[in-house]
Amino acid sequence: MKKDKLNIKLREFARNLSPRDSEKKLVKDIYDALKNVLGESNCIQIGSYPRYTSITPMHDLDVLYILGDWNPNSHDPRLVLSDLYNRLISDFDNPTNYEIKISYQTHSITISFQENGEEKFGLDVVPAYKFGKNEFSLDKYKVPEIVNLSHKSRTNKYKRIIKLHEEMGWINSDPRGYIEIAKNLNQSNEDFRKSVKLVKKWKSNLCNIDKELKLKSFHLEQVITKYYLEDNSLTIFDTIFKFFTKLPEIIGEPNQIQDRANSDKFIDDYLEKLTGEQKEKIIQARDCFLINLENITYDKNIGILFDVCFYERSGTDEKFLFDQGIPVFLDSEYKFKIYGEAQQGNGFLKKILDKVGFIENKRKIIFGIIGNRPNVDIFKWKVRNDDNCGEPRGEITDNQTLNYPESTAYGGNHYVECYAILNNTCVAKAKQNVCLNK
């Protein structure tokens, strides 16, 4: 598929990931009802929704309740939140058909919108104190550390604080700064937020398959934010391809991305808790995504890319073009074919392999390009043996196969591929099967 057509399909898929009109109305109605109690100037939405990078389905909304300026000697919000809790009980006008349950913790208030006892949407109101300005002359805040936890994780944190008699920590936060950057990037290139949505969809599906493979959406969003701050001309494909090819580096080590408001804090510090086995599993899912991306055609549903699967490489030798940062966009103008020429010897005559590629053991084969070569920068070759043989291989070499000639030694269904590379893009490829009796 040509790059421009793939970009169109990716953008269409990303649009369908945006919150539904019904979800947007639900958020608006709930937030309006909350502002009627808190006062419009006293609250601000935080999280992915005000950055326009959230995806459907939406489960919760976070709101900061601004209590004034930070006082390091007096910042216990319990009295204020207790008063707000009572006001919400009496004055919050539920704009939905759900039942509501309002609960009060020491450092937040939760409004749970429920149906038959099951939460359908959650609203967390978290206290905040003004604490300086960012480079956009917008307020920064001091907030309880639970703001960095998911809606469901906060309950466990409160239980731990109570059980162990811990103090709630306060951290610097700059939600307005993150919102402003996202707004500016999206105004100059709408592929920014669409790229974020695609990555979040893949991340969500990954976690649905294995709850232990937890990558944080905000972390991944900031990785992509960095890409667009460095190069705002990126297309949605450029971004997705770069993200997935770089994913082993992204998750390889923690503490790569500083928090805007805390120079000594990193938004990817949670990676310390991922085991080597979990990281390897994530990379296997990434490999499967990129393999499918290499082989996507116009008639295929683009959604299959985000149906998470896992590919376990045959060994350290097995490589793909994406390992070298080379995408695949086939162009019929550069189409070519290859041959496999079995050499004379060991009582066998010279012959050209047919499509099936049946060949005897202990033969020598030279692989080459049939006829005129397309005008490209370089040809790369890959030899891939049967998974069940003693040497699966899978290396990619320049100009010719690793061994010249190659030798037949293992039974099974093998193949050789050749890739035509132009401007660091694979524009054509050809394949020759090699079949030996096991």
Residue pairs with C-beta under 8 A, 6 or more apart in sequence:
1 9
1 296
1 297
1 298
1 329
1 330
2 329
2 331
3 235
3 237
3 327
3 329
5 298
6 237
6 296
6 329
7 191
7 235
7 236
7 237
9 298
9 302
10 194
10 198
10 236
10 237
10 240
10 302
11 191
11 194
11 236
12 302
13 198
13 302
13 303
13 306
14 194
14 195
14 197
14 198
14 236
15 194
17 55
17 56
17 197
17 198
17 200
17 201
18 54
18 55
18 56
18 197
19 27
19 49
19 54
19 55
19 56
19 57
19 58
20 56
23 56
23 57
23 58
26 58
26 96
26 121
27 49
27 58
27 61
29 95
29 96
30 61
30 95
30 96
30 111
30 113
30 121
30 123
31 45
31 61
31 63
32 95
33 92
33 93
33 94
33 95
34 43
34 63
34 92
34 111
34 123
34 125
35 43
36 91
36 93
37 84
37 87
37 88
37 91
37 92
38 63
38 65
38 84
38 125
41 66
42 65
42 66
43 63
43 64
43 65
43 66
43 125
44 50
44 63
44 64
44 66
44 128
44 175
44 176
45 61
45 62
45 63
46 62
46 63
46 64
46 147
46 173
46 175
47 54
47 61
47 62
47 175
48 54
48 200
48 217
48 218
48 221
49 58
49 61
50 175
50 179
51 178
51 179
51 182
51 183
51 193
51 221
52 182
52 183
52 186
52 193
53 182
53 193
53 196
53 197
53 200
53 221
55 197
55 200
55 201
55 204
58 121
59 121
59 122
59 151
60 121
60 122
60 123
60 124
60 151
61 121
61 122
61 123
61 124
62 123
62 124
62 126
62 147
62 151
63 123
63 124
63 125
63 126
64 125
64 126
64 127
64 128
64 141
64 143
64 147
64 175
65 81
65 84
65 125
65 126
65 127
65 128
66 128
66 129
66 130
66 139
66 141
67 77
67 80
67 127
67 128
67 129
68 129
68 130
69 129
69 130
69 131
70 129
70 130
70 131
70 141
70 142
71 129
75 129
75 142
75 170
77 106
77 107
77 127
78 106
80 127
81 104
81 106
81 107
81 108
81 109
81 127
82 104
84 109
84 125
85 102
85 104
85 109
88 102
88 109
88 111
89 102
92 100
92 102
92 111
94 100
96 113
96 121
98 113
98 114
98 115
98 120
98 121
99 113
99 114
99 115
100 111
100 112
100 113
100 114
101 111
101 112
101 114
102 109
102 110
102 111
102 112
103 109
103 110
103 112
105 154
105 158
106 158
106 161
106 168
107 126
107 127
107 144
107 146
107 158
107 168
108 124
108 125
108 126
108 127
108 144
108 146
108 154
109 124
109 125
110 122
110 123
110 124
110 125
110 151
110 154
111 122
111 123
111 125
112 119
112 121
112 122
112 123
113 119
113 120
113 121
113 122
113 123
114 120
122 151
124 151
124 154
126 143
126 144
126 146
126 147
127 143
127 144
128 141
128 142
128 143
128 173
129 141
129 142
129 143
130 139
130 140
130 141
131 139
131 140
131 141
131 142
131 172
132 139
132 140
133 139
133 140
134 140
134 174
134 176
134 177
134 180
134 260
134 261
135 177
136 176
136 177
136 180
138 176
138 177
138 180
139 176
140 172
140 173
140 174
140 176
140 177
140 261
141 172
141 173
141 174
141 175
142 170
142 171
142 172
142 173
143 170
143 171
143 173
144 168
144 169
144 170
144 171
145 168
145 169
145 170
145 171
146 154
146 157
146 158
146 168
147 171
147 173
148 171
149 157
160 166
161 167
161 168
171 261
171 262
171 265
172 259
172 261
172 262
173 261
174 259
174 260
174 261
177 260
177 261
178 260
181 225
181 229
182 192
182 193
182 225
185 192
185 193
185 225
185 228
185 229
185 232
186 192
186 193
188 232
189 228
189 232
189 233
189 234
191 234
191 235
191 236
191 239
192 224
192 225
192 228
192 239
194 236
195 224
195 234
195 236
195 239
195 240
195 243
196 220
196 221
196 224
198 236
198 240
198 306
199 220
199 221
199 224
199 240
199 243
200 217
200 220
200 221
201 306
202 289
202 305
202 306
202 308
203 215
203 217
203 220
204 217
205 306
205 307
205 308
206 213
206 215
206 282
206 285
206 308
207 213
207 214
207 215
208 308
209 308
210 281
212 278
213 278
213 281
213 282
213 285
214 270
215 251
215 282
216 267
216 268
216 270
218 267
219 257
219 267
219 268
219 270
220 243
220 250
222 257
222 267
223 243
223 250
223 257
224 239
224 243
226 257
227 234
227 239
227 242
227 243
228 234
228 239
234 242
237 327
240 293
241 290
241 293
241 322
241 327
243 250
244 286
244 289
244 290
244 293
244 322
245 290
245 322
245 323
245 325
247 282
247 283
247 286
248 279
248 283
248 286
250 256
250 268
251 271
251 274
251 279
251 282
251 283
252 279
253 271
254 266
254 268
254 269
254 270
254 271
254 272
255 266
255 268
255 269
256 266
256 268
257 266
257 267
257 268
258 265
258 266
258 267
259 265
259 266
259 267
274 282
281 310
284 310
284 311
284 312
285 308
285 309
285 310
287 310
287 311
287 313
287 320
288 308
288 309
288 310
288 311
289 305
289 306
289 308
289 309
290 320
290 322
291 311
291 320
292 304
292 305
292 309
293 305
293 322
293 327
293 328
294 320
294 321
294 322
294 327
294 328
295 328
296 302
296 304
296 305
313 394
314 384
314 387
314 392
314 393
314 394
315 392
315 394
317 392
317 393
317 394
317 395
318 384
318 392
318 393
318 394
318 395
319 382
319 394
319 395
319 396
320 396
321 327
321 328
321 380
321 396
321 419
321 426
323 396
324 396
325 424
326 419
326 421
326 424
326 425
326 426
327 425
327 426
328 425
328 426
328 429
329 425
329 426
329 427
330 426
330 427
330 428
330 429
331 427
331 428
333 374
333 427
334 374
334 375
334 376
334 420
334 422
334 427
334 428
335 374
335 428
336 369
336 370
336 371
336 373
336 374
336 418
336 420
336 428
336 430
337 369
337 370
337 371
337 430
338 367
338 368
338 369
338 370
338 416
338 418
338 430
338 431
338 432
339 352
339 353
339 367
339 368
339 369
339 370
339 432
340 352
340 353
340 357
340 359
340 365
340 366
340 367
340 416
340 432
340 434
341 350
341 351
341 352
341 353
341 365
341 366
341 367
341 368
342 348
342 350
342 351
342 352
342 353
342 359
342 363
342 364
342 365
343 350
343 363
343 364
343 365
343 366
343 405
344 350
345 363
345 364
346 362
346 363
348 360
348 363
353 359
353 365
353 432
353 433
353 434
355 433
356 433
356 435
357 414
357 415
357 432
357 433
357 434
357 435
358 435
358 436
359 365
359 408
359 434
359 435
359 436
360 408
360 436
361 408
361 409
361 411
361 436
361 437
362 407
362 408
362 409
363 407
363 408
364 405
364 406
364 407
364 408
365 405
365 406
365 407
365 408
365 434
366 404
366 405
366 406
367 381
367 400
367 401
367 406
367 416
367 418
367 432
369 379
369 418
369 430
373 379
374 420
374 427
374 428
376 420
376 421
376 422
376 427
376 428
377 421
377 422
377 423
378 398
378 399
378 421
379 398
379 399
379 418
379 419
379 420
379 421
380 396
380 397
380 398
380 399
380 418
380 419
380 421
381 396
381 397
381 398
381 399
381 400
381 401
381 402
381 416
381 417
381 418
381 419
382 394
382 395
382 396
382 397
382 416
382 417
382 418
382 419
383 393
383 394
383 395
383 401
383 402
383 403
383 406
383 414
383 416
384 392
384 393
384 394
384 414
384 415
384 416
384 417
385 391
385 392
385 393
385 394
385 410
385 412
385 414
386 392
386 410
386 411
386 412
386 413
386 414
387 412
388 412
388 438
389 410
389 411
389 412
389 414
390 410
391 409
391 410
393 402
395 402
396 419
401 416
406 416
408 434
408 436
410 436
411 436
411 437
411 438
412 435
412 436
412 438
413 433
413 434
413 435
414 433
414 434
414 435
414 436
415 431
415 432
415 433
415 434
416 431
416 432
416 434
417 429
417 430
417 431
417 432
418 429
418 430
418 431
419 426
419 428
419 429
420 426
420 427
420 428
420 429
421 427
